[in-house]
Every structure is written in structure tokens, then in C-alpha cells.
Amino acid sequence: MDTWTMHTDSTKRSCRLLKPIRDQQGRTRFEDTPEIVREVDNLERHMYLVRFDDGATTFVFPHEVEIVEAAPAF
């Protein structure tokens, strides 16, 4: 049974890490401000798929990040 629900949004959003996070390659991230690629609900857990500047991605939970409002484009 598929339990993934994806939330998509056309607005680009970023987040600030509130604690050290390990990406899929095993690197520890903390000072980064990754882009939120997708929001998902899986097994009653809400998560964000985030992408770092170097292209690495990982899932984070909402309590691990703070959403950063997008700066207005000029």
C-alpha cells in the first residue's frame, strides 16, 4: 500500500537548518539554507525533501528546519 502523499507548490521556498543534518552521502550539514523541493506525508509523518547548493538531497522533518520566506524579485 502506497502511503506517500506529495504536496507541490510553484513558489520556491528555502529553509534554515536548526540542527546538524546528515545528507544521503553522509556529510553533516548545518550552515546551509537548502531549497525545499517537495513536501510529503508518509506513514503519518510530514517531511520535506530538500536540495543543497551542491545538488545533494535529503529528507528533513519540520522540527529540524525553519522555513525562510522568499525574498522579492526585482
C-alpha positions in Angstrom: 0.0 0.0 0.0 1.4 3.4 -1.0 1.4 5.8 1.9 3.2 8.8 0.2 1.3 12.0 -0.3 3.1 14.7 -2.1 2.4 18.4 -1.8 3.6 20.6 -4.7 3.8 24.3 -4.8 5.0 26.6 -7.6 6.6 29.0 -5.1 10.3 28.4 -4.4 10.9 28.1 -0.7 14.0 27.6 1.4 14.7 26.6 4.9 17.3 27.1 7.6 18.6 24.1 9.4 18.0 24.2 13.2 20.3 21.3 13.9 23.0 19.3 12.1 21.6 17.1 9.4 23.3 14.2 7.5 22.6 14.1 3.8 22.4 10.9 1.7 26.1 10.9 1.1 26.8 11.0 4.8 28.0 14.6 5.0 26.9 16.6 8.0 25.2 19.9 7.1 24.3 22.8 9.4 25.2 26.2 7.9 23.3 25.5 4.7 20.0 27.0 3.6 18.6 24.3 1.3 15.7 24.7 -1.1 12.5 22.8 -0.3 11.9 20.6 -3.4 8.8 18.8 -2.1 6.6 18.2 0.9 5.5 14.6 1.6 3.3 12.8 4.1 4.5 9.2 4.7 3.1 6.9 7.5 1.5 9.9 9.2 4.9 11.8 9.2 5.2 15.2 7.5 8.6 15.7 5.8 10.4 18.0 3.4 12.7 16.8 0.6 15.4 19.5 0.5 18.2 20.2 -2.1 21.5 21.7 -1.1 23.5 24.1 -3.3 25.8 21.2 -4.4 22.7 19.2 -5.6 22.7 16.7 -2.7 19.2 15.9 -1.3 17.8 14.5 1.9 14.5 14.4 3.8 14.1 16.5 7.0 11.3 16.8 9.5 9.6 20.2 10.2 11.1 20.4 13.7 14.6 20.3 12.1 14.1 23.4 10.0 12.8 26.9 9.9 11.0 28.0 6.7 12.7 31.1 5.1 10.4 33.4 3.2 11.5 34.1 -0.3 13.0 37.5 -1.0 11.0 39.6 -3.5 12.5 39.5 -7.0 13.4 42.9 -8.6 
